[in-house]
Structures are given as C-alpha cells and as structure tokens.
C-alpha cells in the first residue's frame, strides 16, 4: 500500500511539472511576473468620502498659458488629471511633468480628456512663462492647461480643495514646497482612485518615480484613466 501511495504521489508531481512549470517559465521569460502594486487593476475605482459626501473638485477660475480664462466648465464631461507645480522648481516638478507627458502622449488627442497644472508660484509664472514652459515639453493637447491666478486662490484650491499640501518656504530649494501628487477626476468632477490592498482608496497617485519599483504609479494612473473614460 505504501508503495502504491508513493507511486501515486510521484505521478502527481510529474503531471504538475508537465502542465504548469512550462507556463511559469514562459511568464518569467516574457517578463509577465511583476511586483505587487498598491492595488489590483481589476478593482473598481472608488470615490473619496469626506464628512459622508463624495469629494468633488471645488469651483475654480484661472488664466492658462494662452491667457484664456479656464474653469471647471472647461473640464465638464472630461476625465482629467490635476497637479500642483512651479516652472522654476529644481527638484520634483521636472520628474512629475515628464510623467505627465507620458499621460499626454497616451490620451492627449482625446476630446474627453484633459490636464490641469496649477502653479504654486503665480507671481513669477505668468501666462507667458507658462507658455514657454509648455513649449519646452512639446505639449500638443488643447486640453492641457497650465494655470495661474491669485496666490490665495491657488493655495486654497491645493490645501483645502484637494488637501494636497503647498506653501511658500524660503528654506527649501526653489522657495516653495508642495506634494508631488496627481489627482484623478471623473467626468462629473469627483475625485477618484483605486483602492489599496486593504480596500481603502489611495486618494492620489505619486507623480514622481520610486526606486526599485517595476510598476510606477503613473502606470497605474494610466490604467485608471482608461477605466474612467469608459464610464
């Protein structure tokens, strides 16, 4: 009986090897094995609730790089991404906008997609300066707006409207500090995100690259933009 059990176990091992080991090997060869990210791409996107209500982007009105007034109405029925930056930033902003450019390259030709980049240094970042900055990134989308206006309005939008920290700080490089997040907004103006592994919304996507991570958060954001565009 023991011999029969041993033979049976041996046959199971052989069958497993024949059926599954080649598939595992092929996935490794094809680079289909990736690190775990902050959530699975199959999970539905969540709303961000604050005081029991889904958080919406507050009303705003600023000038863009072409000196045109841009408001929420210009993003109506569009999926869009929001960031806070400044053109003379010597640290994270170039990385953020390199990644934002990846997003534009993917979706910039779609009429129902847009990008809103709000400067935290509106005194220096006039429409003319923003225009030159946009040209330096070869921005082609008519819906990527680099926005400037009153400093109080910008900081209120960042810190209260999005809860993305921004402030003047003469002690840091560039004189301003801000979080390098991208916010994802759906067609109805609600902030959306994928959940983390515990089922809680990640809220924002990191706009800067992380070391030793195969799948960057900008890649997750691109996946989620595609989801919202289909809604």
N, C-alpha and C positions, 0 to 999 in steps of 0.2 A: 504493500500500500504506500509506504514511504517513497519507494522508487517511482510509483505512478504519479504521486504528488510532485516529485522533483522534475519528472519529465514534463508534466503539465505546466509548471512554473517556467521551465526552460523554453517551452513553446510560446508562452505568453510574451516573454522577453524578446524572443526572436521576431514575433509578429509586430510588437510595438516598434522595434527597431526598423523593420521594413516599412511600416506605414508612416511613422512620424519623424524619425530622425532626418530623412532627406528633406522634409518640409522645413524643419527647424534650421537646417543647414542653409537651405535656399534663402530663408528670410534674413539670415546673417549676411550672406553674400550680397543680397540685394539691398542691404542697409535698411531693412524694414523694422529692425529692432531699435526702438528709441527710448530715451529716458522718460520716466513718468513726468507729466507736466502738472500744472495746477488743477486740471480737471480733464475729463474726457470730452472729446469733441462731440460725442453723441448727446451730451446733456443739453437740455433746453436752456436758453438764456433767461436770466432772472431779472426782475425789477429790483431797484434799490429802495427799500422802505424806510421812511423817516417819520416818526410820530404816527405810524399807522397808515401813511399815504405813500404811494409810489412817487419817487422823486423825479420831478420834471426840471428841465433847464429853465431858469427864470428868464424873463424878457430882457433883451439887450439890444443896443443900437450903437454901432461904432463905424468908423471910416476904414475902408480897406485900402490896399496898395494902389488902387486906381482912384482914390478919393471919392469913392461911391459909398453911400450910407448902406450898411448891411445890418439886418436884424434877424430875429427868429423867423420872420416870414420868408426870408430868402432860403431857409432850410426846411420849409414846410414840405411834408411828404418826401423828405430825403433822409437817408441814413447818413450820419456824419460823425466825424472824429474831432475831438477838441483837445488842444494842448495850450499850455502857457509857457512862453519862452521870451527871449530878447535877442536882438540881432548881434549885439557885441558880446554875447555870452562866450566865455573861453573854455567852458567845461562840458556840460551835458547836452546843451542845445544842438550842437552840430551832429551829435550821435542821434538825438531824437529826430531831427529833420532828415537825416539820412534814412532812418527807418520810416518816417512819414512819406518820404519819396517812394519807398517800396510800395506803400499803400496806394499812392497816386498812380504809380505805374500799373497797378492791378485794376484800379477802379476809376481812374481819373476821367475816362471817356463816358462814364455812365451819368445820365442826367439826374438820376435819383440818388446820387452820392455826392458828399461834399466834405471839406475840411475847414475847420475854424482854428486859426493860430492867433492867440491873443498875446500881445506883447505886454510884459510887466514893466517895460521902460518906455512908456508912451511919450515922454518928453523928448527923448532922442529919436525914437522910432516913429518918425513922421511917415505919411504915405509914400513920400519919395524914397526914404531909406528902406521901407518895406518892399517897395517895387524893385529896387536894386537887389535886395536880399532874395526875393522870389526868383528873379532872373538868374541869380548865381546858382540856384538849384534846378534851373531849367523847368520851372513849373509851367505846365501846359493846361491844366484843368481850369475851366472858367468858374469852378465851384470850390477852389482852394483860396480862401480869403485870409490874408494877413491883416489883423485888425488892431486899430489903435484908437484911443479916445482919452477921456478924462481918467486920471490916475485913480481917483476914488471909485469910479465905476468898474475899472479893471480889477482892482483888488477886492471889491465887494463880490464881483462875479466869481473870482477864484476862491476866496476864503469862505464865503457864505453860500454862493450859488452852487459850487462844486465841492466845497471842502477840500480843495487842493491848495496847499499852503504856498503863499507867495508874499515876499516882503522886501523892503529895502534894507540892505545890511552892508555897510561900508567895509566890514571886516572880511568879507568873502570875495573871492575872485569875481570881478565884473561888477560888484556893488549891489547885486540883487541875488536873492536865493528863492528857489521855487522847487517844487517836486516834479520829477520827470515822468509824470503820468500821462497816459492817453485815456480820454473818456469816450465811450461809445454811446451814441444817441440814436434812438429808433425814429421811424417816420412820424411818430406822434409827439416827439420831443421828450420821451422818457429816457433816463439813463439806464442802460442795460449792461449785464456782464454774465459771464459763465460762472458756475459755482466752483468752489474748491473741492478737495476730496472729502470734506466733511458736509458738503451740501450748502455751504454758505456762499453768497456772492463774493467774488474777488473785488468787486466795485470798479477798480481801474486796472489798466494794463500798463506794465512798465515800458516806457518809451526808450530806455537805454538797454544795451545788451548786457547779459550776465555771463560771467566766465564759467567754463566747463558745463555749459547747458546746450544740448543739441537743438532743442526746440525753443526759440526765443519767444517772448510774449507778443512781439509784433506778428509772429506767425500765427499764434492763437487768435489774435485780433483779426487778422485777415480771414480766418475761418469763420469767425463770428459775424463779421460784416456780411459775408456771403449768406449767412443764415437770415439776417435781418432784411436783406434785400429781397428775399423770397417771401417774406411775411406780407 
